[in-house]
Amino acid sequence: MISDTKIVPPRDPVRNGVGGTPLGYRGAMTVIAGRYRLLDVLAEGATGTVWRALDETLVHEVALKEFRAPAGLPADEVPLLYARLERGARAAALISHPSVATVYGVATEDGRPWVVMELIRGLTLAETLEAGGPLAPPEAARVGAEVVAALRAAREAGVHHRGVNPGHVLLANDGRVVVTGFGTGIGVPPPEGEPDAAEEARSLGTLLDAAVGGRPGPLTPVIDRLLSEDPESALTADQAETELRRIAPKAPSRTAGSARSQSSPVPGNGEGEGPGARASAARSAGAPPPRRSARPRRGPVLTAGLVGVLLITGALTYHLVRDGEPGAGPGPGGVTSTAPAGPGSTGPGDGSATPPR
């Protein structure tokens, strides 16, 4: 997490703040400032030790940096050094950006400051390059763009980094690029002035050159102009960010993917354009459902009337056909009428049937 650190086994000895005298391993029994329980060592270098610790008040893990004064530093200068480091850490706590390791505050134990920081799981860029070799230019561009954004956020908070190198850039497991080392530098004399824009740009160019391992590809003009001594051709950090984001891989759009994943097939004409599809799309877009007409539906009524007319017509046709067929009236083989005989009829006139002769 710091430029001169190296990963060490959990039981690597811890040294005190003056002269580097071994104190032995301090395990989970050690609590700093009555709140932070040391769990194991994350990294250790010439400037101090970074611990994984448990914040027993908020019940979450943090990174806790224990400072170590350089060997040979006069004892009367040690308190001044610690005071300067504490001021720097408190200033760094004002930075709020996802690409900057959050500094929560400063704890004091035995007169020494311990900086409480966000615990970020991942590898430094230096460790990544050592293990896997140079980054591809688009990935290096992504890293560089996030570093520029982090430096800008720090600058706006009044905090300046004393020089970003691969050991200060953390490639987190969650995909973030995080810059560390704000306000926690040690062993560097107080600067006469803050770094200017040109110095910051050259620092970025050196970082990118190290990330690609001498094979810059599309980053060649960006790196050359960042490292240029000619102020007329040199890129500013903000100009470099624009170019880097153009080269960096583009993140996939989530809007279109979400819409496709949430849609489901609906009955239609096979292309999603049927009435069901349009109604579903209207509901998805928040449009009100179509209003139904208040007029009565005439279709069923007309159909029923037409069926009735056809039935009546069929019945009448049937009877007309039967009346015209042979043997359908009086006579041999026909139906004998039982109706009363009218005037002029032969027979007894009493309504009885006339017997055949």
One Martini backbone bead per residue (centre of mass of N, CA, C, O) as a GRO file, in nm:
protein
  357
    1MET     BB    1   0.050   0.066  -0.009
    2ILE     BB    2   0.350   0.143  -0.022
    3SER     BB    3   0.638   0.199  -0.196
    4ASP     BB    4   0.836   0.037   0.039
    5THR     BB    5   0.678  -0.222   0.041
    6LYS     BB    6   0.613  -0.556   0.175
    7ILE     BB    7   0.514  -0.864   0.186
    8VAL     BB    8   0.431  -1.039   0.488
    9PRO     BB    9   0.415  -1.234   0.725
   10PRO     BB   10   0.223  -1.226   1.008
   11ARG     BB   11   0.504  -1.287   1.200
   12ASP     BB   12   0.641  -1.034   1.159
   13PRO     BB   13   0.825  -0.817   1.296
   14VAL     BB   14   0.792  -0.544   1.514
   15ARG     BB   15   0.872  -0.205   1.524
   16ASN     BB   16   0.967   0.073   1.645
   17GLY     BB   17   0.993   0.431   1.619
   18VAL     BB   18   1.307   0.397   1.715
   19GLY     BB   19   1.560   0.242   1.525
   20GLY     BB   20   1.422  -0.055   1.493
   21THR     BB   21   1.334  -0.215   1.740
   22PRO     BB   22   1.243  -0.508   1.837
   23LEU     BB   23   0.910  -0.629   1.965
   24GLY     BB   24   0.759  -0.827   1.824
   25TYR     BB   25   0.476  -0.995   1.817
   26ARG     BB   26   0.145  -0.850   1.761
   27GLY     BB   27  -0.152  -0.952   1.819
   28ALA     BB   28  -0.493  -0.977   1.910
   29MET     BB   29  -0.416  -0.843   2.202
   30THR     BB   30  -0.380  -0.575   2.051
   31VAL     BB   31  -0.476  -0.236   2.140
   32ILE     BB   32  -0.548   0.065   1.983
   33ALA     BB   33  -0.679   0.322   2.148
   34GLY     BB   34  -0.912   0.122   2.257
   35ARG     BB   35  -1.013  -0.001   1.938
   36TYR     BB   36  -0.768  -0.138   1.770
   37ARG     BB   37  -0.731  -0.461   1.653
   38LEU     BB   38  -0.477  -0.657   1.587
   39LEU     BB   39  -0.421  -0.909   1.337
   40ASP     BB   40  -0.227  -0.833   1.077
   41VAL     BB   41   0.018  -0.817   0.836
   42LEU     BB   42   0.044  -0.654   0.523
   43ALA     BB   43   0.294  -0.443   0.555
   44GLU     BB   44   0.657  -0.365   0.518
   45GLY     BB   45   0.890  -0.094   0.589
   46ALA     BB   46   1.086   0.184   0.642
   47THR     BB   47   0.818   0.361   0.745
   48GLY     BB   48   0.645   0.094   0.821
   49THR     BB   49   0.324  -0.048   0.924
   50VAL     BB   50   0.064  -0.253   0.795
   51TRP     BB   51  -0.255  -0.319   0.927
   52ARG     BB   52  -0.491  -0.543   1.023
   53ALA     BB   53  -0.801  -0.426   1.166
   54LEU     BB   54  -1.033  -0.390   1.439
   55ASP     BB   55  -1.318  -0.206   1.482
   56GLU     BB   56  -1.485  -0.220   1.790
   57THR     BB   57  -1.703   0.003   1.743
   58LEU     BB   58  -1.795  -0.060   1.422
   59VAL     BB   59  -1.733  -0.345   1.323
   60HIS     BB   60  -1.462  -0.319   1.129
   61GLU     BB   61  -1.226  -0.323   0.890
   62VAL     BB   62  -0.886  -0.200   0.882
   63ALA     BB   63  -0.621   0.017   0.813
   64LEU     BB   64  -0.305   0.033   0.997
   65LYS     BB   65  -0.060   0.284   1.039
   66GLU     BB   66   0.272   0.243   1.141
   67PHE     BB   67   0.516   0.444   1.240
   68ARG     BB   68   0.868   0.504   1.143
   69ALA     BB   69   1.150   0.631   1.228
   70PRO     BB   70   1.434   0.708   1.123
   71ALA     BB   71   1.737   0.622   1.137
   72GLY     BB   72   1.912   0.870   1.332
   73LEU     BB   73   1.702   1.036   1.450
   74PRO     BB   74   1.661   1.270   1.654
   75ALA     BB   75   1.474   1.271   1.936
   76ASP     BB   76   1.372   1.581   1.911
   77GLU     BB   77   1.241   1.520   1.608
   78VAL     BB   78   1.015   1.312   1.635
   79PRO     BB   79   0.766   1.484   1.724
   80LEU     BB   80   0.768   1.658   1.467
   81LEU     BB   81   0.716   1.432   1.269
   82TYR     BB   82   0.446   1.332   1.389
   83ALA     BB   83   0.297   1.601   1.355
   84ARG     BB   84   0.318   1.614   1.048
   85LEU     BB   85   0.177   1.344   0.988
   86GLU     BB   86  -0.091   1.415   1.122
   87ARG     BB   87  -0.162   1.653   0.942
   88GLY     BB   88  -0.159   1.497   0.673
   89ALA     BB   89  -0.382   1.291   0.747
   90ARG     BB   90  -0.609   1.498   0.806
   91ALA     BB   91  -0.607   1.614   0.520
   92ALA     BB   92  -0.670   1.342   0.370
   93ALA     BB   93  -0.961   1.313   0.498
   94LEU     BB   94  -1.091   1.530   0.285
   95ILE     BB   95  -1.091   1.318   0.077
   96SER     BB   96  -1.343   1.243  -0.190
   97HIS     BB   97  -1.282   0.934  -0.359
   98PRO     BB   98  -1.280   0.625  -0.518
   99SER     BB   99  -0.948   0.672  -0.596
  100VAL     BB  100  -0.921   0.708  -0.277
  101ALA     BB  101  -0.794   0.638   0.012
  102THR     BB  102  -0.951   0.636   0.300
  103VAL     BB  103  -0.932   0.861   0.574
  104TYR     BB  104  -1.055   0.846   0.902
  105GLY     BB  105  -0.788   0.888   1.089
  106VAL     BB  106  -0.626   0.944   1.417
  107ALA     BB  107  -0.426   0.756   1.627
  108THR     BB  108  -0.300   0.734   1.970
  109GLU     BB  109   0.019   0.577   2.078
  110ASP     BB  110   0.269   0.666   2.267
  111GLY     BB  111   0.286   0.943   2.080
  112ARG     BB  112   0.180   0.794   1.822
  113PRO     BB  113   0.075   0.775   1.502
  114TRP     BB  114  -0.229   0.624   1.364
  115VAL     BB  115  -0.351   0.538   1.058
  116VAL     BB  116  -0.685   0.533   0.946
  117MET     BB  117  -0.796   0.306   0.692
  118GLU     BB  118  -0.895   0.174   0.418
  119LEU     BB  119  -0.974  -0.153   0.330
  120ILE     BB  120  -0.796  -0.292   0.053
  121ARG     BB  121  -0.838  -0.543  -0.182
  122GLY     BB  122  -0.519  -0.621  -0.329
  123LEU     BB  123  -0.289  -0.492  -0.570
  124THR     BB  124  -0.030  -0.354  -0.672
  125LEU     BB  125   0.115  -0.250  -0.952
  126ALA     BB  126   0.392  -0.366  -0.886
  127GLU     BB  127   0.294  -0.658  -0.831
  128THR     BB  128   0.156  -0.703  -1.103
  129LEU     BB  129   0.411  -0.664  -1.282
  130GLU     BB  130   0.582  -0.885  -1.146
  131ALA     BB  131   0.374  -1.127  -1.199
  132GLY     BB  132   0.247  -1.036  -1.519
  133GLY     BB  133   0.345  -0.787  -1.632
  134PRO     BB  134   0.250  -0.590  -1.855
  135LEU     BB  135   0.020  -0.383  -1.969
  136ALA     BB  136  -0.219  -0.305  -2.155
  137PRO     BB  137  -0.281  -0.007  -2.290
  138PRO     BB  138  -0.586   0.018  -2.212
  139GLU     BB  139  -0.540  -0.049  -1.909
  140ALA     BB  140  -0.336   0.173  -1.855
  141ALA     BB  141  -0.533   0.400  -1.925
  142ARG     BB  142  -0.731   0.346  -1.700
  143VAL     BB  143  -0.537   0.389  -1.468
  144GLY     BB  144  -0.445   0.676  -1.541
  145ALA     BB  145  -0.723   0.816  -1.527
  146GLU     BB  146  -0.771   0.755  -1.221
  147VAL     BB  147  -0.524   0.902  -1.117
  148VAL     BB  148  -0.602   1.182  -1.214
  149ALA     BB  149  -0.867   1.199  -1.052
  150ALA     BB  150  -0.732   1.173  -0.774
  151LEU     BB  151  -0.543   1.421  -0.791
  152ARG     BB  152  -0.768   1.627  -0.827
  153ALA     BB  153  -0.920   1.577  -0.563
  154ALA     BB  154  -0.679   1.648  -0.383
  155ARG     BB  155  -0.626   1.934  -0.486
  156GLU     BB  156  -0.912   2.044  -0.405
  157ALA     BB  157  -0.831   1.968  -0.088
  158GLY     BB  158  -0.513   2.057  -0.053
  159VAL     BB  159  -0.366   1.791  -0.168
  160HIS     BB  160  -0.036   1.651  -0.223
  161HIS     BB  161   0.152   1.451  -0.409
  162ARG     BB  162   0.498   1.331  -0.404
  163GLY     BB  163   0.462   1.083  -0.601
  164VAL     BB  164   0.360   0.857  -0.830
  165ASN     BB  165   0.375   0.506  -0.806
  166PRO     BB  166   0.319   0.167  -0.830
  167GLY     BB  167   0.299   0.151  -0.506
  168HIS     BB  168   0.036   0.363  -0.496
  169VAL     BB  169  -0.122   0.156  -0.680
  170LEU     BB  170  -0.440   0.007  -0.649
  171LEU     BB  171  -0.576  -0.313  -0.744
  172ALA     BB  172  -0.877  -0.395  -0.693
  173ASN     BB  173  -1.109  -0.651  -0.668
  174ASP     BB  174  -1.356  -0.441  -0.760
  175GLY     BB  175  -1.189  -0.255  -0.999
  176ARG     BB  176  -1.041  -0.047  -0.866
  177VAL     BB  177  -0.849   0.257  -0.863
  178VAL     BB  178  -0.604   0.323  -0.604
  179VAL     BB  179  -0.472   0.588  -0.419
  180THR     BB  180  -0.191   0.617  -0.219
  181GLY     BB  181  -0.013   0.833   0.028
  182PHE     BB  182  -0.179   1.046   0.156
  183GLY     BB  183  -0.026   1.191   0.430
  184THR     BB  184   0.210   0.928   0.470
  185GLY     BB  185   0.473   1.048   0.444
  186ILE     BB  186   0.826   0.956   0.492
  187GLY     BB  187   1.151   1.097   0.487
  188VAL     BB  188   1.047   1.374   0.380
  189PRO     BB  189   1.106   1.676   0.343
  190PRO     BB  190   0.981   1.964   0.361
  191PRO     BB  191   0.851   2.147   0.126
  192GLU     BB  192   0.887   2.445  -0.038
  193GLY     BB  193   0.671   2.333  -0.247
  194GLU     BB  194   0.441   2.255  -0.450
  195PRO     BB  195   0.358   2.074  -0.700
  196ASP     BB  196   0.340   2.108  -1.021
  197ALA     BB  197   0.192   2.032  -1.316
  198ALA     BB  198   0.446   1.924  -1.459
  199GLU     BB  199   0.530   1.723  -1.242
  200GLU     BB  200   0.267   1.558  -1.247
  201ALA     BB  201   0.285   1.475  -1.546
  202ARG     BB  202   0.557   1.324  -1.529
  203SER     BB  203   0.463   1.117  -1.325
  204LEU     BB  204   0.250   0.991  -1.511
  205GLY     BB  205   0.438   0.910  -1.743
  206THR     BB  206   0.612   0.715  -1.575
  207LEU     BB  207   0.383   0.526  -1.494
  208LEU     BB  208   0.294   0.440  -1.781
  209ASP     BB  209   0.568   0.330  -1.875
  210ALA     BB  210   0.576   0.106  -1.657
  211ALA     BB  211   0.303  -0.039  -1.729
  212VAL     BB  212   0.399  -0.116  -2.044
  213GLY     BB  213   0.708  -0.189  -2.074
  214GLY     BB  214   0.785  -0.030  -2.359
  215ARG     BB  215   0.470  -0.084  -2.489
  216PRO     BB  216   0.253   0.161  -2.577
  217GLY     BB  217   0.143   0.224  -2.846
  218PRO     BB  218  -0.124   0.438  -2.826
  219LEU     BB  219   0.052   0.588  -2.584
  220THR     BB  220   0.292   0.737  -2.704
  221PRO     BB  221   0.198   1.041  -2.729
  222VAL     BB  222   0.123   1.075  -2.432
  223ILE     BB  223   0.395   1.011  -2.297
  224ASP     BB  224   0.572   1.209  -2.452
  225ARG     BB  225   0.414   1.470  -2.357
  226LEU     BB  226   0.446   1.425  -2.049
  227LEU     BB  227   0.780   1.416  -2.074
  228SER     BB  228   0.804   1.685  -2.179
  229GLU     BB  229   0.999   1.993  -2.172
  230ASP     BB  230   0.796   2.125  -2.357
  231PRO     BB  231   0.540   2.344  -2.292
  232GLU     BB  232   0.392   2.341  -2.575
  233SER     BB  233   0.367   2.004  -2.597
  234ALA     BB  234   0.262   1.955  -2.333
  235LEU     BB  235   0.066   1.783  -2.116
  236THR     BB  236  -0.187   1.788  -1.927
  237ALA     BB  237  -0.366   1.609  -1.708
  238ASP     BB  238  -0.645   1.666  -1.835
  239GLN     BB  239  -0.568   1.594  -2.126
  240ALA     BB  240  -0.479   1.309  -2.062
  241GLU     BB  241  -0.750   1.199  -1.967
  242THR     BB  242  -0.897   1.221  -2.235
  243GLU     BB  243  -0.706   1.026  -2.390
  244LEU     BB  244  -0.728   0.780  -2.198
  245ARG     BB  245  -1.040   0.736  -2.225
  246ARG     BB  246  -1.026   0.677  -2.530
  247ILE     BB  247  -0.840   0.412  -2.494
  248ALA     BB  248  -1.002   0.289  -2.303
  249PRO     BB  249  -1.213   0.068  -2.211
  250LYS     BB  250  -1.542   0.013  -2.259
  251ALA     BB  251  -1.820   0.012  -2.091
  252PRO     BB  252  -2.097  -0.153  -2.068
  253SER     BB  253  -2.419  -0.118  -2.125
  254ARG     BB  254  -2.697  -0.140  -1.897
  255THR     BB  255  -2.963  -0.054  -2.029
  256ALA     BB  256  -3.000  -0.254  -2.263
  257GLY     BB  257  -2.959  -0.514  -2.101
  258SER     BB  258  -3.191  -0.472  -1.901
  259ALA     BB  259  -3.420  -0.462  -2.109
  260ARG     BB  260  -3.373  -0.744  -2.225
  261SER     BB  261  -3.389  -0.909  -1.953
  262GLN     BB  262  -3.692  -0.801  -1.878
  263SER     BB  263  -3.799  -0.917  -2.119
  264SER     BB  264  -4.086  -1.085  -2.271
  265PRO     BB  265  -4.267  -1.290  -2.435
  266VAL     BB  266  -4.536  -1.220  -2.665
  267PRO     BB  267  -4.813  -1.218  -2.824
  268GLY     BB  268  -4.804  -1.226  -3.193
  269ASN     BB  269  -4.611  -1.205  -3.505
  270GLY     BB  270  -4.302  -1.287  -3.405
  271GLU     BB  271  -4.186  -0.955  -3.356
  272GLY     BB  272  -4.328  -0.787  -3.120
  273GLU     BB  273  -4.611  -0.640  -3.279
  274GLY     BB  274  -4.839  -0.702  -3.123
  275PRO     BB  275  -5.075  -0.613  -2.903
  276GLY     BB  276  -4.931  -0.731  -2.658
  277ALA     BB  277  -4.660  -0.585  -2.702
  278ARG     BB  278  -4.765  -0.293  -2.693
  279ALA     BB  279  -4.891  -0.307  -2.412
  280SER     BB  280  -4.634  -0.386  -2.263
  281ALA     BB  281  -4.469  -0.137  -2.347
  282ALA     BB  282  -4.659   0.074  -2.224
  283ARG     BB  283  -4.634  -0.027  -1.933
  284SER     BB  284  -4.323  -0.001  -1.911
  285ALA     BB  285  -4.341   0.322  -1.979
  286GLY     BB  286  -4.609   0.427  -1.806
  287ALA     BB  287  -4.856   0.397  -1.965
  288PRO     BB  288  -5.172   0.408  -2.001
  289PRO     BB  289  -5.426   0.226  -2.045
  290PRO     BB  290  -5.656   0.158  -2.257
  291ARG     BB  291  -5.964   0.268  -2.330
  292ARG     BB  292  -6.286   0.169  -2.302
  293SER     BB  293  -6.572   0.143  -2.447
  294ALA     BB  294  -6.914   0.231  -2.354
  295ARG     BB  295  -7.031   0.091  -2.582
  296PRO     BB  296  -7.210  -0.142  -2.705
  297ARG     BB  297  -7.197  -0.458  -2.831
  298ARG     BB  298  -7.315  -0.549  -3.168
  299GLY     BB  299  -7.213  -0.813  -3.281
  300PRO     BB  300  -7.371  -1.037  -3.121
  301VAL     BB  301  -7.654  -0.933  -3.191
  302LEU     BB  302  -7.638  -0.959  -3.502
  303THR     BB  303  -7.573  -1.258  -3.508
  304ALA     BB  304  -7.830  -1.362  -3.368
  305GLY     BB  305  -8.031  -1.245  -3.577
  306LEU     BB  306  -7.923  -1.394  -3.825
  307VAL     BB  307  -7.972  -1.681  -3.722
  308GLY     BB  308  -8.280  -1.653  -3.693
  309VAL     BB  309  -8.347  -1.594  -3.989
  310LEU     BB  310  -8.230  -1.858  -4.102
  311LEU     BB  311  -8.416  -2.052  -3.950
  312ILE     BB  312  -8.686  -1.950  -4.064
  313THR     BB  313  -8.622  -1.985  -4.363
  314GLY     BB  314  -8.574  -2.290  -4.348
  315ALA     BB  315  -8.855  -2.373  -4.251
  316LEU     BB  316  -9.020  -2.260  -4.489
  317THR     BB  317  -8.876  -2.418  -4.712
  318TYR     BB  318  -8.947  -2.698  -4.614
  319HIS     BB  319  -9.260  -2.673  -4.640
  320LEU     BB  320  -9.274  -2.602  -4.942
  321VAL     BB  321  -9.144  -2.859  -5.048
  322ARG     BB  322  -9.351  -3.064  -4.927
  323ASP     BB  323  -9.608  -2.947  -5.069
  324GLY     BB  324  -9.483  -3.020  -5.372
  325GLU     BB  325  -9.504  -3.310  -5.325
  326PRO     BB  326  -9.600  -3.619  -5.380
  327GLY     BB  327  -9.854  -3.698  -5.152
  328ALA     BB  328  -9.915  -3.430  -4.978
  329GLY     BB  329 -10.227  -3.470  -5.019
  330PRO     BB  330 -10.519  -3.556  -5.108
  331GLY     BB  331 -10.562  -3.901  -5.133
  332PRO     BB  332 -10.395  -4.145  -5.222
  333GLY     BB  333 -10.181  -4.169  -4.955
  334GLY     BB  334 -10.286  -3.945  -4.804
  335VAL     BB  335 -10.430  -3.698  -4.619
  336THR     BB  336 -10.702  -3.692  -4.417
  337SER     BB  337 -10.945  -3.480  -4.375
  338THR     BB  338 -11.097  -3.317  -4.067
  339ALA     BB  339 -11.243  -3.100  -4.181
  340PRO     BB  340 -11.501  -2.920  -4.227
  341ALA     BB  341 -11.748  -2.901  -4.437
  342GLY     BB  342 -11.847  -2.722  -4.688
  343PRO     BB  343 -11.996  -2.582  -4.915
  344GLY     BB  344 -12.060  -2.838  -5.159
  345SER     BB  345 -12.025  -3.082  -5.014
  346THR     BB  346 -11.990  -3.410  -4.984
  347GLY     BB  347 -12.216  -3.551  -4.769
  348PRO     BB  348 -12.361  -3.532  -4.465
  349GLY     BB  349 -12.257  -3.264  -4.297
  350ASP     BB  350 -12.119  -3.377  -4.002
  351GLY     BB  351 -11.793  -3.409  -4.044
  352SER     BB  352 -11.760  -3.665  -4.175
  353ALA     BB  353 -11.622  -3.899  -4.335
  354THR     BB  354 -11.592  -4.011  -4.662
  355PRO     BB  355 -11.647  -4.285  -4.799
  356PRO     BB  356 -11.533  -4.498  -5.000
  357ARG     BB  357 -11.621  -4.639  -5.330
   0.00000   0.00000   0.00000
